[in-house]
């Protein structure tokens, strides 16, 4: 009887592990095992002798130039996504209250369609007789319909459009969890709206910003479909190199080395970005302590007339106690 009871207790306690086992098995078989096989391929030749020749080719000037192209593309995409995503996430968090769910839905709605469908949509929008060209002609920017495809600007439009939700959502998730009493205390102490953003909101959102940077930079570095369709293949990018090694030349060994190089270089860039974020925190003046607790009695009402723009008002809480 005791043995049966102990077995039931073990099963109940370990039930989460049993539920996660199929996912772990799937991940091991279809992610880690293929990655390990590619790693072995990258250090071998076609007759499976150990060599570093494939990685030496990656360090050639031509390959480094292609890596530089991919890095710049990923960097530009990440910066543009940040400049667009942070104000949007800020608006969704502090300004949009009644229709916040609708706003989030509009942000993630394009991601419900296929990645290829999104790119093809921009292909038809940016071509000579597309909607964008006609709108620009109507605004007087162009005298006649113009082909906007096959250039760097068209490629960046497609990149930012496809990767913007991956920057917005992590930032929004962090902003939404910020304790509003910190913002209220900042208003009570006489801080301006910009000072509150600089000293409280932005430092507290760096964790979500870092996640967004990684989610955008890593896939943007290896992107090859958007440069192929919207950029006109005027430049080579590392994703194109990997595809050509596997599909065109059928050289799995060189392709595996190129794939792993495409992992190592973004990892190095991420390490540099991490150091920059740490330096940014020091320049801003440190991150506020989110564990600060305010007495609930001092913040039960709001009587001030000035709005800080964050859903809290001046004159509440501490100032009322001083009066």
KOLSE-233229 format. One record per residue (C-alpha): residue number from 0; x, y, z; residue in three letters. Coordinates in nm, 4 decimals. Each point is the difference from the previous one (the first is absolute). Layout:
<atoms>
+-----+----------+----------+----------+------+
! seq !        X !        Y !        Z ! type !
+-----+----------+----------+----------+------+
! NUM !        X !        Y !        Z !  ALA !
...
+-----+----------+----------+----------+------+
</atoms>
This chain:
<atoms>
+-----+----------+----------+----------+------+
! seq !        X !        Y !        Z ! type !
+-----+----------+----------+----------+------+
!   0 !   0.0000 !   0.0000 !   0.0000 !  UNK !
!   1 !   0.2809 !   0.2379 !   0.0912 !  UNK !
!   2 !   0.1879 !  -0.0939 !  -0.3156 !  UNK !
!   3 !  -0.3028 !   0.0794 !  -0.2166 !  UNK !
!   4 !  -0.0473 !   0.3314 !   0.1779 !  UNK !
!   5 !   0.3659 !   0.0940 !  -0.0413 !  UNK !
!   6 !  -0.0136 !  -0.0817 !  -0.3724 !  UNK !
!   7 !  -0.3078 !   0.2205 !  -0.0369 !  UNK !
!   8 !   0.1760 !   0.2823 !   0.1865 !  UNK !
!   9 !   0.3027 !  -0.0307 !  -0.2261 !  UNK !
!  10 !  -0.2188 !   0.0039 !  -0.3092 !  UNK !
!  11 !  -0.1846 !   0.3084 !   0.1223 !  UNK !
!  12 !   0.3206 !   0.1821 !   0.0909 !  UNK !
!  13 !   0.1767 !  -0.0884 !  -0.3252 !  UNK !
!  14 !  -0.3016 !   0.0492 !  -0.2254 !  UNK !
!  15 !   0.1352 !   0.3285 !  -0.1482 !  UNK !
!  16 !   0.3191 !  -0.1829 !  -0.0975 !  UNK !
!  17 !  -0.1962 !  -0.2743 !  -0.1759 !  UNK !
!  18 !  -0.1978 !   0.2594 !  -0.1920 !  UNK !
!  19 !   0.3146 !   0.1777 !  -0.1166 !  UNK !
!  20 !   0.1839 !  -0.3181 !  -0.1025 !  UNK !
!  21 !  -0.1522 !  -0.0178 !  -0.3524 !  UNK !
!  22 !   0.1042 !   0.3601 !  -0.0678 !  UNK !
!  23 !   0.3510 !  -0.0669 !   0.1318 !  UNK !
!  24 !   0.0284 !  -0.3140 !  -0.2118 !  UNK !
!  25 !  -0.1168 !   0.1885 !  -0.3082 !  UNK !
!  26 !   0.2496 !   0.2817 !   0.0662 !  UNK !
!  27 !   0.2894 !  -0.2414 !   0.0481 !  UNK !
!  28 !  -0.0790 !  -0.2064 !  -0.3119 !  UNK !
!  29 !  -0.0800 !   0.2828 !  -0.2381 !  UNK !
!  30 !   0.2163 !   0.2864 !   0.1307 !  UNK !
!  31 !   0.3018 !  -0.1110 !   0.2006 !  UNK !
!  32 !   0.0775 !  -0.3171 !  -0.1962 !  UNK !
!  33 !  -0.0074 !   0.1805 !  -0.3395 !  UNK !
!  34 !   0.2121 !   0.2795 !   0.1445 !  UNK !
!  35 !   0.2520 !  -0.2541 !   0.1262 !  UNK !
!  36 !   0.0089 !  -0.1695 !  -0.3428 !  UNK !
!  37 !   0.0577 !   0.3378 !  -0.1669 !  UNK !
!  38 !   0.2803 !   0.0687 !   0.2464 !  UNK !
!  39 !   0.1703 !  -0.3258 !  -0.1011 !  UNK !
!  40 !  -0.0498 !   0.0864 !  -0.3680 !  UNK !
!  41 !   0.1545 !   0.3446 !   0.0452 !  UNK !
!  42 !   0.3278 !  -0.1508 !   0.1260 !  UNK !
!  43 !   0.0290 !  -0.2667 !  -0.2705 !  UNK !
!  44 !   0.0436 !  -0.0381 !  -0.3749 !  UNK !
!  45 !  -0.2008 !  -0.2121 !  -0.2422 !  UNK !
!  46 !   0.2098 !  -0.3018 !   0.0906 !  UNK !
!  47 !  -0.0571 !   0.0819 !   0.3695 !  UNK !
!  48 !   0.3532 !   0.1003 !   0.0916 !  UNK !
!  49 !   0.0361 !   0.2667 !   0.2665 !  UNK !
!  50 !   0.0761 !   0.3469 !  -0.1366 !  UNK !
!  51 !  -0.0330 !   0.3696 !   0.0816 !  UNK !
!  52 !   0.0017 !   0.1045 !  -0.3652 !  UNK !
!  53 !  -0.3673 !   0.0939 !  -0.0051 !  UNK !
!  54 !   0.0424 !   0.2414 !   0.2897 !  UNK !
!  55 !   0.3122 !   0.1457 !  -0.1593 !  UNK !
!  56 !  -0.2116 !   0.0846 !  -0.3034 !  UNK !
!  57 !  -0.2384 !   0.1910 !   0.2257 !  UNK !
!  58 !   0.2890 !   0.2248 !   0.1049 !  UNK !
!  59 !   0.0844 !   0.0923 !  -0.3597 !  UNK !
!  60 !  -0.0554 !   0.3688 !  -0.0925 !  UNK !
!  61 !  -0.2897 !  -0.0842 !  -0.2332 !  UNK !
!  62 !  -0.1811 !  -0.1949 !   0.2721 !  UNK !
!  63 !   0.0670 !   0.2673 !   0.2602 !  UNK !
!  64 !  -0.1464 !   0.2586 !  -0.2343 !  UNK !
!  65 !  -0.3192 !  -0.2057 !  -0.0306 !  UNK !
!  66 !  -0.0119 !  -0.0391 !   0.3778 !  UNK !
!  67 !   0.0341 !   0.3775 !   0.0242 !  UNK !
!  68 !  -0.2957 !   0.0441 !  -0.2366 !  UNK !
!  69 !  -0.2141 !  -0.2294 !   0.2152 !  UNK !
!  70 !   0.1112 !   0.1735 !   0.3181 !  UNK !
!  71 !  -0.0876 !   0.3444 !  -0.1367 !  UNK !
!  72 !  -0.3373 !  -0.1232 !  -0.1242 !  UNK !
!  73 !  -0.0805 !  -0.1521 !   0.3397 !  UNK !
!  74 !   0.1265 !   0.3107 !   0.1806 !  UNK !
!  75 !  -0.2061 !   0.2396 !  -0.2131 !  UNK !
!  76 !  -0.3083 !  -0.2184 !   0.0388 !  UNK !
!  77 !   0.0451 !  -0.0188 !   0.3765 !  UNK !
!  78 !   0.0483 !   0.3759 !   0.0391 !  UNK !
!  79 !  -0.3020 !   0.0846 !  -0.2158 !  UNK !
!  80 !  -0.2144 !  -0.2550 !   0.1828 !  UNK !
!  81 !   0.1052 !   0.1515 !   0.3321 !  UNK !
!  82 !  -0.0783 !   0.3558 !  -0.1130 !  UNK !
!  83 !  -0.3468 !  -0.1082 !  -0.1118 !  UNK !
!  84 !  -0.0764 !  -0.2631 !   0.2634 !  UNK !
!  85 !   0.0798 !   0.1903 !   0.3192 !  UNK !
!  86 !  -0.2417 !   0.2912 !  -0.0616 !  UNK !
!  87 !  -0.2626 !  -0.2497 !  -0.1162 !  UNK !
!  88 !   0.0410 !  -0.2175 !   0.3102 !  UNK !
!  89 !  -0.0032 !   0.3133 !   0.2163 !  UNK !
!  90 !  -0.3244 !   0.1142 !  -0.1648 !  UNK !
!  91 !  -0.1623 !  -0.3402 !   0.0451 !  UNK !
!  92 !   0.0991 !  -0.0102 !   0.3670 !  UNK !
!  93 !  -0.0630 !   0.3514 !   0.1300 !  UNK !
!  94 !  -0.2322 !   0.1672 !  -0.2503 !  UNK !
!  95 !  -0.2260 !  -0.2693 !  -0.1411 !  UNK !
!  96 !  -0.2254 !  -0.1423 !   0.2696 !  UNK !
!  97 !  -0.3419 !  -0.0879 !  -0.1361 !  UNK !
!  98 !   0.1192 !  -0.1458 !  -0.3314 !  UNK !
!  99 !   0.3346 !  -0.1421 !   0.1136 !  UNK !
! 100 !  -0.0921 !  -0.3538 !  -0.1024 !  UNK !
! 101 !  -0.0957 !   0.1234 !  -0.3453 !  UNK !
! 102 !   0.3309 !   0.1847 !  -0.0263 !  UNK !
! 103 !   0.1966 !  -0.3129 !   0.0891 !  UNK !
! 104 !  -0.2056 !  -0.1979 !  -0.2482 !  UNK !
! 105 !   0.0882 !   0.2446 !  -0.2777 !  UNK !
! 106 !   0.3694 !  -0.0327 !   0.0903 !  UNK !
! 107 !   0.0078 !  -0.3794 !  -0.0189 !  UNK !
! 108 !  -0.2585 !  -0.0418 !  -0.2764 !  UNK !
! 109 !   0.2544 !   0.0050 !  -0.2879 !  UNK !
! 110 !   0.1891 !  -0.2851 !   0.1681 !  UNK !
! 111 !  -0.3035 !  -0.2252 !  -0.0441 !  UNK !
! 112 !   0.0711 !  -0.0185 !  -0.3724 !  UNK !
! 113 !   0.2878 !  -0.1824 !  -0.1627 !  UNK !
! 114 !   0.3367 !   0.1753 !  -0.0111 !  UNK !
! 115 !   0.0159 !  -0.0504 !  -0.3765 !  UNK !
! 116 !  -0.3502 !   0.1450 !  -0.0414 !  UNK !
! 117 !   0.1048 !   0.3158 !   0.1850 !  UNK !
! 118 !   0.3022 !   0.0438 !  -0.2259 !  UNK !
! 119 !  -0.2023 !  -0.0598 !  -0.3145 !  UNK !
! 120 !  -0.2526 !   0.2592 !   0.1225 !  UNK !
! 121 !   0.2739 !   0.2614 !   0.0259 !  UNK !
! 122 !   0.1334 !  -0.1112 !  -0.3377 !  UNK !
! 123 !  -0.3318 !   0.0930 !  -0.1641 !  UNK !
! 124 !  -0.0369 !   0.3175 !   0.2070 !  UNK !
! 125 !   0.3444 !   0.1341 !  -0.0959 !  UNK !
! 126 !   0.0065 !  -0.0879 !  -0.3693 !  UNK !
! 127 !  -0.0460 !   0.2659 !  -0.2685 !  UNK !
! 128 !  -0.3793 !  -0.0207 !  -0.0227 !  UNK !
! 129 !  -0.0411 !  -0.0792 !   0.3716 !  UNK !
! 130 !  -0.1970 !   0.1926 !   0.2598 !  UNK !
! 131 !   0.3045 !   0.1676 !   0.1587 !  UNK !
! 132 !   0.1187 !   0.1441 !  -0.3322 !  UNK !
! 133 !  -0.3471 !   0.1390 !  -0.0787 !  UNK !
! 134 !  -0.0303 !   0.1574 !   0.3457 !  UNK !
! 135 !   0.3406 !   0.1672 !  -0.0366 !  UNK !
! 136 !  -0.1041 !   0.1335 !  -0.3408 !  UNK !
! 137 !  -0.3247 !   0.1326 !   0.1490 !  UNK !
! 138 !   0.2010 !   0.1779 !   0.2717 !  UNK !
! 139 !   0.2201 !   0.1596 !  -0.2663 !  UNK !
! 140 !   0.3216 !  -0.1751 !   0.1037 !  UNK !
! 141 !   0.0277 !  -0.1808 !  -0.3357 !  UNK !
! 142 !  -0.1172 !   0.1333 !  -0.3349 !  UNK !
! 143 !  -0.0875 !  -0.3459 !  -0.1288 !  UNK !
! 144 !  -0.0243 !  -0.3539 !   0.1429 !  UNK !
! 145 !   0.3473 !  -0.1162 !   0.1005 !  UNK !
! 146 !   0.1475 !  -0.3413 !   0.0697 !  UNK !
! 147 !   0.0884 !   0.0026 !   0.3727 !  UNK !
! 148 !   0.1228 !  -0.3605 !   0.0155 !  UNK !
! 149 !   0.3542 !  -0.1395 !  -0.0189 !  UNK !
! 150 !   0.1683 !   0.2508 !   0.2289 !  UNK !
! 151 !   0.1162 !   0.0242 !   0.3595 !  UNK !
! 152 !  -0.2999 !   0.2053 !   0.1136 !  UNK !
! 153 !  -0.2500 !  -0.2585 !  -0.1255 !  UNK !
! 154 !   0.1965 !  -0.2723 !   0.1747 !  UNK !
! 155 !  -0.0017 !   0.1907 !   0.3306 !  UNK !
! 156 !  -0.3751 !   0.0599 !  -0.0312 !  UNK !
! 157 !  -0.0586 !  -0.3724 !  -0.0293 !  UNK !
! 158 !   0.2412 !  -0.0833 !   0.2818 !  UNK !
! 159 !  -0.1503 !   0.2504 !   0.2437 !  UNK !
! 160 !  -0.3552 !  -0.1016 !  -0.0887 !  UNK !
! 161 !   0.0678 !  -0.3699 !   0.0620 !  UNK !
! 162 !   0.2072 !   0.0357 !   0.3185 !  UNK !
! 163 !  -0.1721 !   0.2957 !   0.1709 !  UNK !
! 164 !  -0.2398 !  -0.2151 !   0.2119 !  UNK !
! 165 !   0.2976 !  -0.1860 !   0.1476 !  UNK !
! 166 !   0.1255 !   0.3318 !   0.1400 !  UNK !
! 167 !  -0.3356 !   0.1431 !   0.1084 !  UNK !
! 168 !  -0.1285 !  -0.2925 !   0.2051 !  UNK !
! 169 !   0.2969 !  -0.0477 !   0.2417 !  UNK !
! 170 !   0.0168 !   0.3746 !   0.0663 !  UNK !
! 171 !  -0.3745 !   0.0181 !   0.0569 !  UNK !
! 172 !   0.0101 !  -0.2982 !   0.2369 !  UNK !
! 173 !   0.2580 !   0.1741 !   0.2186 !  UNK !
! 174 !  -0.1611 !   0.3455 !  -0.0129 !  UNK !
! 175 !  -0.3366 !  -0.1448 !   0.0956 !  UNK !
! 176 !   0.1474 !  -0.1489 !   0.3207 !  UNK !
! 177 !   0.1611 !   0.3230 !   0.1226 !  UNK !
! 178 !  -0.1401 !   0.1000 !   0.3371 !  UNK !
! 179 !  -0.2040 !   0.3157 !  -0.0615 !  UNK !
! 180 !   0.0798 !   0.1174 !   0.3528 !  UNK !
! 181 !   0.3586 !   0.0604 !  -0.1108 !  UNK !
! 182 !  -0.1281 !   0.2376 !  -0.2672 !  UNK !
! 183 !  -0.2355 !   0.1617 !   0.2497 !  UNK !
! 184 !   0.2864 !   0.0534 !   0.2441 !  UNK !
! 185 !   0.2012 !   0.1614 !  -0.2792 !  UNK !
! 186 !  -0.2890 !   0.2398 !  -0.0662 !  UNK !
! 187 !  -0.0270 !   0.0789 !   0.3717 !  UNK !
! 188 !   0.3691 !   0.0906 !   0.0081 !  UNK !
! 189 !  -0.0475 !   0.2457 !  -0.2859 !  UNK !
! 190 !   0.1610 !  -0.1970 !  -0.2825 !  UNK !
! 191 !  -0.1000 !   0.0918 !  -0.3533 !  UNK !
! 192 !  -0.1438 !  -0.2571 !  -0.2381 !  UNK !
! 193 !   0.3306 !  -0.0322 !  -0.1872 !  UNK !
! 194 !   0.1946 !  -0.0337 !   0.3263 !  UNK !
! 195 !  -0.2340 !  -0.2790 !   0.1111 !  UNK !
! 196 !   0.0521 !  -0.1826 !  -0.3291 !  UNK !
! 197 !   0.3754 !   0.0449 !   0.0235 !  UNK !
! 198 !   0.0485 !  -0.0978 !   0.3636 !  UNK !
! 199 !  -0.2767 !  -0.2559 !   0.0618 !  UNK !
! 200 !  -0.1832 !  -0.1326 !  -0.3031 !  UNK !
! 201 !   0.2893 !  -0.0501 !  -0.2413 !  UNK !
! 202 !   0.2401 !  -0.1617 !   0.2519 !  UNK !
! 203 !  -0.2742 !  -0.2368 !   0.1168 !  UNK !
! 204 !  -0.0765 !  -0.0964 !  -0.3610 !  UNK !
! 205 !   0.3583 !  -0.0906 !  -0.0921 !  UNK !
! 206 !  -0.0660 !  -0.3689 !   0.0659 !  UNK !
! 207 !  -0.2801 !  -0.0082 !  -0.2562 !  UNK !
! 208 !   0.2023 !   0.2145 !  -0.2364 !  UNK !
! 209 !   0.2887 !  -0.2451 !   0.0193 !  UNK !
! 210 !  -0.2317 !  -0.2911 !  -0.0782 !  UNK !
! 211 !  -0.1410 !   0.1920 !  -0.2963 !  UNK !
! 212 !   0.3479 !   0.0800 !  -0.1310 !  UNK !
! 213 !   0.0937 !  -0.3672 !   0.0050 !  UNK !
! 214 !  -0.3275 !  -0.1133 !  -0.1566 !  UNK !
! 215 !   0.0487 !   0.2422 !  -0.2884 !  UNK !
! 216 !   0.3769 !   0.0005 !  -0.0509 !  UNK !
! 217 !   0.0555 !  -0.3776 !  -0.0115 !  UNK !
! 218 !  -0.2569 !  -0.0904 !  -0.2700 !  UNK !
! 219 !   0.0733 !   0.3213 !  -0.1924 !  UNK !
! 220 !   0.3671 !  -0.0990 !  -0.0220 !  UNK !
! 221 !  -0.0813 !  -0.3250 !  -0.1793 !  UNK !
! 222 !  -0.2859 !   0.1350 !  -0.2117 !  UNK !
! 223 !   0.0229 !  -0.0764 !  -0.3725 !  UNK !
! 224 !  -0.3579 !  -0.0007 !  -0.1339 !  UNK !
! 225 !  -0.0656 !   0.3731 !   0.0436 !  UNK !
! 226 !   0.3306 !   0.1101 !  -0.1597 !  UNK !
! 227 !  -0.0697 !  -0.2417 !  -0.2851 !  UNK !
! 228 !  -0.3538 !   0.1235 !  -0.0743 !  UNK !
! 229 !   0.0115 !   0.3680 !   0.0955 !  UNK !
! 230 !   0.3708 !   0.0823 !  -0.0260 !  UNK !
! 231 !   0.0540 !  -0.1417 !  -0.3461 !  UNK !
! 232 !   0.3008 !  -0.2110 !   0.1077 !  UNK !
! 233 !   0.2286 !   0.2994 !  -0.0459 !  UNK !
! 234 !   0.2004 !  -0.1032 !   0.3060 !  UNK !
! 235 !   0.0902 !  -0.3366 !   0.1407 !  UNK !
! 236 !  -0.1061 !  -0.0789 !   0.3532 !  UNK !
! 237 !   0.1006 !  -0.2865 !   0.2239 !  UNK !
! 238 !  -0.3379 !  -0.1686 !  -0.0291 !  UNK !
! 239 !   0.0468 !  -0.0121 !  -0.3780 !  UNK !
! 240 !   0.3422 !  -0.1588 !   0.0490 !  UNK !
! 241 !  -0.1424 !  -0.2760 !   0.2203 !  UNK !
! 242 !  -0.2820 !  -0.0716 !  -0.2446 !  UNK !
! 243 !   0.2357 !  -0.0125 !  -0.2979 !  UNK !
! 244 !   0.2412 !  -0.2350 !   0.1798 !  UNK !
! 245 !  -0.2757 !  -0.2497 !   0.0787 !  UNK !
! 246 !  -0.2321 !   0.0290 !  -0.3011 !  UNK !
! 247 !   0.2172 !   0.1197 !  -0.2892 !  UNK !
! 248 !   0.3402 !  -0.1567 !   0.0695 !  UNK !
! 249 !  -0.1299 !  -0.2940 !   0.2061 !  UNK !
! 250 !   0.2985 !   0.0468 !   0.2314 !  UNK !
! 251 !  -0.1367 !  -0.0892 !   0.3424 !  UNK !
! 252 !   0.3371 !   0.0355 !   0.1695 !  UNK !
! 253 !   0.0617 !   0.3575 !  -0.1120 !  UNK !
! 254 !  -0.3675 !   0.0789 !   0.0587 !  UNK !
! 255 !   0.0193 !  -0.1305 !   0.3545 !  UNK !
! 256 !   0.3033 !   0.2164 !   0.0710 !  UNK !
! 257 !  -0.1800 !   0.3008 !  -0.1485 !  UNK !
! 258 !  -0.3065 !  -0.0737 !   0.2146 !  UNK !
! 259 !   0.2041 !  -0.0222 !   0.3191 !  UNK !
! 260 !   0.1875 !   0.3160 !  -0.0924 !  UNK !
! 261 !  -0.3390 !   0.1635 !  -0.0361 !  UNK !
! 262 !  -0.0654 !  -0.1011 !   0.3602 !  UNK !
! 263 !   0.3369 !   0.1035 !   0.1421 !  UNK !
! 264 !   0.0147 !   0.3477 !  -0.1527 !  UNK !
! 265 !  -0.3462 !   0.1071 !   0.1241 !  UNK !
! 266 !   0.0901 !  -0.1445 !   0.3420 !  UNK !
! 267 !   0.3062 !   0.2231 !   0.0022 !  UNK !
! 268 !  -0.2122 !   0.2973 !  -0.1036 !  UNK !
! 269 !  -0.2488 !  -0.0827 !   0.2756 !  UNK !
! 270 !   0.2817 !  -0.0016 !   0.2554 !  UNK !
! 271 !   0.1032 !   0.3456 !  -0.1214 !  UNK !
! 272 !  -0.3608 !   0.1205 !   0.0213 !  UNK !
! 273 !  -0.0225 !  -0.1346 !   0.3534 !  UNK !
! 274 !   0.3063 !   0.2004 !   0.0993 !  UNK !
! 275 !  -0.1515 !   0.3109 !  -0.1627 !  UNK !
! 276 !  -0.3248 !  -0.0482 !   0.1919 !  UNK !
! 277 !   0.1929 !  -0.0311 !   0.3251 !  UNK !
! 278 !   0.1855 !   0.3207 !  -0.0837 !  UNK !
! 279 !  -0.3320 !   0.1673 !  -0.0842 !  UNK !
! 280 !  -0.1346 !  -0.0910 !   0.3413 !  UNK !
! 281 !   0.2987 !   0.1648 !   0.1662 !  UNK !
! 282 !  -0.0339 !   0.3138 !  -0.2138 !  UNK !
! 283 !  -0.3714 !   0.0291 !   0.0794 !  UNK !
! 284 !   0.0779 !  -0.0316 !   0.3669 !  UNK !
! 285 !  -0.1007 !  -0.3495 !   0.0986 !  UNK !
! 286 !  -0.3258 !  -0.1823 !  -0.0065 !  UNK !
! 287 !  -0.2622 !   0.0866 !   0.2598 !  UNK !
! 288 !  -0.0755 !  -0.2657 !   0.2529 !  UNK !
! 289 !  -0.3320 !  -0.1637 !  -0.1004 !  UNK !
! 290 !  -0.0338 !  -0.1480 !   0.3480 !  UNK !
! 291 !  -0.0803 !   0.3408 !   0.1517 !  UNK !
! 292 !  -0.3266 !  -0.0155 !   0.1934 !  UNK !
! 293 !  -0.2139 !   0.3025 !   0.0749 !  UNK !
! 294 !  -0.2524 !   0.0281 !   0.2823 !  UNK !
! 295 !  -0.3363 !  -0.0740 !  -0.1546 !  UNK !
! 296 !  -0.1762 !   0.2670 !   0.2059 !  UNK !
! 297 !   0.1926 !   0.2874 !  -0.1573 !  UNK !
! 298 !  -0.0990 !  -0.0959 !  -0.3546 !  UNK !
! 299 !  -0.3675 !  -0.0734 !   0.0280 !  UNK !
! 300 !  -0.1217 !   0.3180 !  -0.1644 !  UNK !
! 301 !   0.0992 !   0.2538 !  -0.2646 !  UNK !
! 302 !  -0.0887 !   0.3657 !   0.0403 !  UNK !
! 303 !   0.2576 !   0.1867 !  -0.2078 !  UNK !
! 304 !  -0.0741 !   0.1851 !  -0.3207 !  UNK !
! 305 !   0.3170 !  -0.0625 !  -0.2006 !  UNK !
! 306 !   0.0288 !  -0.3166 !  -0.2063 !  UNK !
! 307 !   0.3352 !  -0.1719 !  -0.0388 !  UNK !
! 308 !  -0.1240 !  -0.1931 !  -0.3019 !  UNK !
! 309 !   0.0534 !  -0.3454 !   0.1533 !  UNK !
! 310 !  -0.3460 !  -0.0559 !   0.1432 !  UNK !
! 311 !   0.0972 !   0.1666 !   0.3323 !  UNK !
! 312 !  -0.0425 !   0.3571 !   0.1150 !  UNK !
! 313 !   0.2092 !   0.2605 !   0.1704 !  UNK !
! 314 !  -0.0840 !   0.0932 !   0.3521 !  UNK !
! 315 !  -0.1050 !  -0.3445 !   0.1158 !  UNK !
! 316 !   0.1541 !  -0.2101 !   0.2714 !  UNK !
! 317 !   0.3078 !   0.1612 !   0.1596 !  UNK !
! 318 !  -0.0839 !   0.3593 !  -0.0894 !  UNK !
! 319 !  -0.3413 !  -0.0317 !   0.1619 !  UNK !
! 320 !   0.1676 !  -0.1233 !   0.3159 !  UNK !
! 321 !   0.2243 !   0.3081 !   0.0020 !  UNK !
! 322 !  -0.2998 !   0.2278 !  -0.0307 !  UNK !
+-----+----------+----------+----------+------+
</atoms>
